[in-house]
Structure formats: structure tokens, C-alpha cells
């Protein structure tokens, strides 16, 4: 870490709900080997010692740019954390963490509240039993932390939004780490690219290295609906775009998108969009 240590605690922002995230604090700290941790200068509500720990009222994300240490929470026993990893601390949940004394670490951290992290937590995307994320190789993660802390430090015009965007980017990256399915992602992209025509799902299954039944089941697990339903919805969204041109007839659009007739398109359109194509 070449930049000097910095931290700042902030009042509740009236823009927090507008951005979905309200920054409450942020900073960066270089902890050399054999140094005491945490360093002085933090409010009593945020100060703690290992193993007593603390409980916060807000979310906190910590990214390790160098070094290693350990983290324990109410949901997990002490586990190792290393450079390139980040960990998430939830409001109302006891936790404690520290660098390994012989090594130290460089940390970047952000504390925040807001409706977006609350919704992610309610939907199970912020799992207290899995607070550690492996961001090694994900340069955007460090960029998100760096940008948010820089916005808090310098406070240029619009800094609240800039800092919030850094938190949202970090959350988006962290909630996607380890949860992706590259094969099903490519299948969805293939269906999106074929949104203006019928598609051979059996061929797509073969390209994915799966039987048709395996392909349908796995696609539905990842994307929430079977591939045929996913593709039909794409075609119906495409139909709405095409029908915004008053010079196109329903029959022309049906033919362009591979529907058997204008009646077939109209029926599917009403079921999906809740109104007639020209409604």
C-alpha cells in the first residue's frame, strides 16, 4: 500500500435511500508485522480486540490487499483470510478479526447501510455462513474499494453517489463469486442472440455437453425457468419492440420471430404482457 493511512466516519446521508446505499465510514490501513491491531483512533463503538470482538449496526466490507490473518463470526469459527480476499460483516452479528502478527496486512474497508444490502440479505445473497469471498484475480474488486474510499476522502461533487457505486460494484462482484455457471451463462447468451428466431434446443444441449433433460434441468436451476420459456420471453420482448413501429403488421412480426401465425403471437403476447399486441 503506497497511500497513507486514512479513515473517516460519516453521518447518515439523506441521499442514502436514493442511491440504495448510505456510506457510514471507510478507510485504508497498513498494518506492519508485529504491530498492535486495530490501531488507535476509532470510535469506541467500532473499536475491538481479539478475541472479544464487537457487533456493529451497519454492514462492513473489508478487502485485504496484502498479508493474511483470521476472521471469526457468530456463524463461523476462526478461519484464515489472505491477500486478495474480502469478507463481509453483517449488522447485529458478532465478529472479530486480526492480521497474523508475524505478517500484518493492508486493509481497505467500507461501512454502510441501505435498502440494497438489506434486500440482498433478505434474499439470501449475503450468507452469514459464507462471509469470505475469494477476489483474487478480480481487479475490479480492488478498484471498487479504492474508488469508494477515495470518494469519501476527497469528497468531490457527487461523492455520495461515487462512493455508493463502489459499494454496489463490490457487492455485485462478491455475490457472483463462486455462484456462476459458465456453461449455462453461454447457453443464455446463445438464446439472447437468437431472440428473433426459433432455436434448436437439442443442438444447444449437445453444445453444452448435456442431454436435453440434463440441459433443461440445469438451465432452470440457474435461470429460474426452462430454456424454452426463457427463449419465448425473449421473443415476446422482441415482439413488443418490433410492434412499436406502426408500419409493421402483426403477421409480419409473427413471421419474423418464427411464430406459426399472428393469432399464435397475439395469444402468447397477451399471456406474457397482460394486454393485446396493439393494446
N, C-alpha and C positions, 0 to 999 in steps of 0.2 A: 504494500500500500504506500503510494508516494504522497498522497494527500494528507494533510494534518488531521488529527482527531477533531471530530465535531459532533455535537448533538444539540437538539432544540426540542423543547416541549411546547405544545400549541394549545390554544383554547379551542373549544368546539366551533367549527366553522358553519356559518349559516348556509354555505354552498354545499355542505356535505351530502344532503339528500339529493340535490340537483345532480351532482356527479356520481352519486351512489356510494362514495367513499369519503370519509372525513379524516384527514391526517391528524393524529394527535401527537406524534413525535417521530423523530428519525435521526439517524446519525451513522457515523463510521468510527471504528476504534481499532487501533493497532495494539495488540496485547503481546509484548515480547515474552520470551521464555522466562519462567520463574517470577513473573510479575503477579501481584495480587489481582484478584478478579472478584467482582467487577471493579473498575476504577472509581474513585470518588466523583462527586458532582451531580449525582442523580437524585431526584426527589425520593423521599422516604417510601412513597407508595410503589416505587419501581426498584428500589434497592433490594438486594437479597444476597444471601451467602449459601454456598453448597454445604450440607445437603438440605438446609431448612427450606430454601426456595421461596416462592411467592405465588400470589394469584392476582391477575390483572383484570380490569374491567373492559379492556379492549383486546382486539386481535394484535398479535405481533409476529412479523416475519423476520427471520434472521438468516442472512446469507454469509457463508464462510468463504472468503477469498483466499485464505491461506491457513495452514495449520490443521489442528484436529482437537477433539475434546469429547465430551459426553453430554447427553440430554436425558432427563427423566421427566415424566409427566404422571398425572393421576392415572392415565390409561396404559402407560408402558413403563417397564423397569428401565434402568440406565442403559443407554445404547450409544455406540460410537457414532460421531459425526465428523466429517472430513471436509477439506477444502473442495469447493465446487458443489457442496450440498447446501440445502436450505431447510429450515424447519419452521413450522407454523405453531404458534401458541394461541389457544382459544380463550376467550373471556370466561372467567369463572372457573377455570381449570388450573389446579396447582401444577407448577413446573419448576425445574431447576436445571441449570446448565453451566458448564465451565470449560475452558480450554485445558488441554493437557499441559501441566505445569512445565514440563521439560521442553515443550514445543511452542506454546502460545498459539494465538490465531489472529487473523484480521477479520473483523465482522462488519457487515452493513446491516442496518436494521430499520424497520418501519413499524410504527404502531398506528392503528386506525380503527374506526368504527364505520358503520353504514349499512344501508339496506342490501347492497350487493353481497358482501360477505355473509350477512345473515341469511339471505336466500340460498347461497351456496351451501351453507352449513345445514339448513333445513332440508335440502335435497340430498344430503349425504355426500356431497363432493368434498367437504372438509372433514375428513375422518379422524377423530381424535386418536384412534388406534394406529394410524399411519401418519405421524406428523413430520417425518423426514422425507425429503424429496431429493433425488439424485439429479442435480442440474449440470453435472459435468458434461462438457461438450455443447451446452446450450448457452451460447454467448449472449443471446437476447435476455437471459435471466439477469446476468450481472448488469447489462445495460439498463434494464428496468429499475433495479435498485439504485444504480448510480444516478439516473435521471431524476428519480423521486427525491433522493437526498439532496441533490444539487438544487432542485426547485425549492426545497424547504430552507436551504442555507442562503440562497441568493434572493429568493422571493421576487422574481421578475414579474411583470404584468401577467396575470392569469396563472400564477404559480400554483394555486389550489388545484386547478384542472390538470396542470402538468404533473403534479405530484400524484394526484388520483389516477392518472393514466398509467403511471409507473406501477402503482399497486395493482391495478386491474390487469396489466400485462403480466405481472408476476403471478397473479392468481390464475390467469388463463393458462400460463405455461405449467405451473405446478399441478393444477388439476388434470392436465392432459398427460403428464409424465407417467409412463408405465401403463396408461389406460388405452392407448391406441391399438388399432388392429390394422396394420399396413395393407393386408390383403383386402379387407372389407372397405378400407378407405379408397383403394384403387377401383374397386367394384362400383362404389358410389359415384366416383368421378366419371367412370365409363357410362353410367346411367345418365348422369347430368349432361354429358356430351351428346347423348342420344335422345335428348328430351324432345326433339322434333321428328322422331320416327320410331317405329316399332323396334324392339331389340330382342335378340336371341338369348334368352336367359340360360338355356342349356349350354350354349357356347361360352357364355361368361363364367358359368360354373366350372367348365373344363379349364378355362384360362386361369381360374383361381386354384386349380388343383383339387377340386372338391366334387363330390357327386351332387346332382341337383338338390337332393333332400338336405345334405350337409350344408350346401350353399344357402338355401332358404333359411334354415335354422340359424346359422351363424350370422347372416346378414340381419335377420330380425333381432337377434340378441344385441348387436352393435348399434343398429339404426332405429330400432323400435317398431319397425313394420317390415313385412316381407318385401323382397326386391320388386315384385310385380306391382304392389301397392305404391312403393316409393317411386317407381318409374311412371305410373299412372298420374300421381300427384304432380310430378314434374311436367308431364304433357298438358295437364289441365291448367297449370300456372302459365305455360307457354301459350295455351289457347286464349287465356284472358288477355295476354299481351297482343296477340295477333288480332283479336276481335276488337281491340281499341281502335283499329283502323276501320272507319265506317264503310270503306270501299270493299272490304273483304266479306264475302258471304260465309254463312255457317258451313255450307257444303264445301267451300274451298278450304276452310281451316280444317275441317274433318279430314279431307283428303291429304292435306299437308302433314297432319300429325298421325296419320295411319288409323283413324277411327273408321269403322265399317260404314257409317252413314252420318248425316247431320243429326238424325234422331238419336243415334247412339251417343254422339258427342254431347248433345243437349241434355240427355238424361244423366250422364256422368258428371257434367258441369254443375247441374242443379244439386246433385248429391254432395259434391265437394264444396262448392262455393255458396250454396244456400240460396241461389237465385238463378234465373234463366240467363243464357249467354248474353242476351241483349238487354238484361234487366236494368 
